[in-house]
Amino acid sequence: MILAEEHNVILPAWPDLIWGSICFVIIVIAVAKFAWPAFSRILDERREKIEDGLTAAERAQEQVAAERAKIAGEQEAAQREAAEIRQRAHTNADEIIARAQEDAQREADRINAAAQSRIKADTEAAARVLRADVGDLATRLANRIVGEQVRLDPKVNEGVVDAFLDELESATPAGGQGA
């Protein structure tokens, strides 16, 4: 009983300690020889997969960044091109408007000149007809007043009528253009 009383609660008995240590060493050797290489290989494979994944993620991020930069550059180029197209369109529109205004002004000037020419020709024709009619009326009036037919040379008669009409025009306000 003395042996039982000397037994320490913290340390096992010597035979248990020796056999436990031998078993522990055998298990460590077995794990080191059989399980550890497989475990180490699995960990190495896992580490390689993780590293490959990280590398692939970095490459993907670089590609995404490159694509974003490319898209930003293309977008900027497209915006510049759109601005240039708008500017050219405004310039072309301004040129077209200016040309149309010039053409319209030329056409208006041509129509105005043609109308002025036509008015001048009509005025001259009307003046000739009026002179002839007034001359004829004046001659008839003179014949009635005098009571006999005045026999003058037609050229002399025309000169008298023209002198009368010139005198009549100078007597009316604004050179005969009042009415």
C-alpha positions in Angstrom: 0.0 0.0 0.0 2.9 2.1 0.4 3.4 2.0 -3.3 -0.1 3.1 -3.9 0.3 6.0 -1.6 3.4 7.2 -3.3 1.7 7.4 -6.6 1.8 10.9 -8.1 -1.4 12.3 -9.7 0.4 14.4 -12.2 3.0 11.9 -13.4 1.8 8.4 -14.5 3.6 5.4 -13.2 7.0 4.5 -14.8 5.8 1.6 -16.9 2.9 3.6 -18.2 5.2 6.5 -19.0 7.7 4.3 -20.8 5.1 2.4 -22.8 3.2 5.6 -23.6 6.4 7.3 -24.7 7.2 4.3 -27.0 3.7 4.4 -28.5 4.0 8.1 -28.9 7.3 7.8 -30.8 5.9 4.9 -33.0 2.9 7.1 -33.8 5.1 10.1 -34.6 7.4 8.0 -36.8 4.3 6.5 -38.6 2.7 9.9 -39.1 6.1 11.3 -40.2 6.7 8.5 -42.6 3.2 7.9 -44.0 0.7 10.7 -43.2 3.0 13.7 -43.2 4.2 13.4 -46.8 0.6 13.1 -48.0 -0.5 15.9 -45.8 2.5 18.0 -46.9 1.7 17.2 -50.6 -2.0 18.2 -50.1 -0.9 21.5 -48.4 1.6 22.2 -51.2 -1.0 21.5 -53.8 -3.4 23.8 -52.0 -0.8 26.5 -51.7 0.0 26.2 -55.4 -3.7 26.4 -56.3 -4.1 29.5 -54.0 -1.0 31.1 -55.6 -2.2 30.3 -59.1 -5.6 31.8 -58.2 -4.0 34.9 -56.8 -1.8 35.2 -59.9 -4.8 34.7 -62.2 -6.7 37.3 -60.1 -3.9 39.8 -60.5 -3.7 39.1 -64.3 -7.5 39.5 -64.5 -7.3 42.8 -62.5 -4.6 44.0 -64.8 -6.7 43.0 -67.9 -9.7 44.7 -66.4 -7.6 47.9 -65.7 -6.2 47.7 -69.3 -9.7 47.2 -70.7 -11.1 50.1 -68.6 -8.2 52.3 -69.8 -8.9 51.2 -73.4 -12.6 51.9 -73.1 -12.0 55.2 -71.5 -9.6 56.1 -74.4 -12.2 54.9 -76.9 -14.9 56.9 -75.2 -12.8 60.0 -75.1 -11.9 59.5 -78.8 -15.6 59.0 -79.6 -16.5 62.2 -77.7 -13.8 64.1 -79.6 -15.0 62.7 -82.9 -18.7 63.5 -82.0 -17.6 67.1 -81.1 -15.7 67.4 -84.4 -18.7 66.1 -86.3 -21.0 68.5 -84.5 -18.6 71.4 -85.3 -18.4 70.4 -89.0 -22.2 70.1 -89.1 -22.6 73.6 -87.6 -20.0 74.9 -90.1 -21.7 73.2 -93.0 -25.1 74.5 -91.9 -23.7 78.0 -91.6 -22.1 77.7 -95.1 -25.4 76.3 -96.5 -27.4 79.1 -94.9 -24.9 81.8 -96.1 -25.0 80.3 -99.7 -28.8 80.2 -99.6 -29.0 83.8 -98.4 -26.6 84.9 -101.1 -28.5 83.0 -103.8 -31.8 84.5 -102.5 -30.3 88.0 -102.5 -28.9 87.5 -106.0 -32.3 86.2 -107.2 -34.1 89.1 -105.4 -31.6 91.6 -107.0 -32.2 90.0 -110.4 -36.0 90.1 -110.0 -35.8 93.7 -108.8 -33.5 94.7 -111.7 -35.9 92.9 -114.2 -38.9 94.6 -112.6 -37.1 98.0 -112.7 -36.2 97.5 -116.3 -39.7 96.4 -117.2 -41.2 99.4 -115.3 -38.8 101.7 -117.1 -39.6 100.2 -120.5 -43.4 100.4 -119.7 -43.0 104.0 -118.5 -41.1 105.0 -121.7 -43.7 103.2 -123.9 -46.5 104.8 -122.0 -44.8 108.2 -122.3 -44.4 107.7 -126.1 -48.1 106.6 -126.5 -49.2 109.5 -124.3 -47.1 112.0 -126.2 -48.6 110.8 -129.5 -52.1 110.9 -128.1 -51.7 114.3 -126.4 -50.1 115.6 -129.6 -53.1 114.3 -131.6 -55.6 115.7 -129.1 -53.8 119.1 -129.1 -53.8 119.2 -132.9 -57.6 118.4 -133.0 -58.3 120.9 -130.2 -56.3 123.6 -132.1 -58.2 122.8 -135.3 -61.6 123.1 -133.5 -60.5 126.4 -131.8 -59.2 127.9 -134.9 -62.0 126.6 -137.0 -59.8 125.3 -139.8 -57.4 122.6 -140.1 -53.9 123.6 -139.5 -51.7 122.2 -142.2 -48.3 121.8 -140.9 -45.5 119.5 -141.8 -45.7 116.3 -139.6 -42.1 117.0 -138.4 -43.0 120.5 -137.5 -46.2 119.4 -135.9 -44.2 116.8 -133.8 -41.7 119.5 -132.7 -44.5 121.8 -131.6 -46.2 119.0 -129.6 -42.9 117.9 -128.0 -42.2 121.5 -127.0 -45.7 121.8 -125.5 -45.3 118.6 -123.6 -41.9 119.6 -122.2 -43.4 122.9 -121.1 -46.3 121.0 -119.5 -43.9 118.6 -117.7 -41.8 121.4 -116.3 -44.9 123.2 -115.1 -46.2 120.2 -113.1 -44.7 119.5 -109.7 -41.8 116.9 -109.4 -41.3 116.8 -113.2 -44.8 115.4 -114.0 -44.7 112.6 -111.5 -47.2 114.0 -109.0 -50.0 111.6 -109.8 
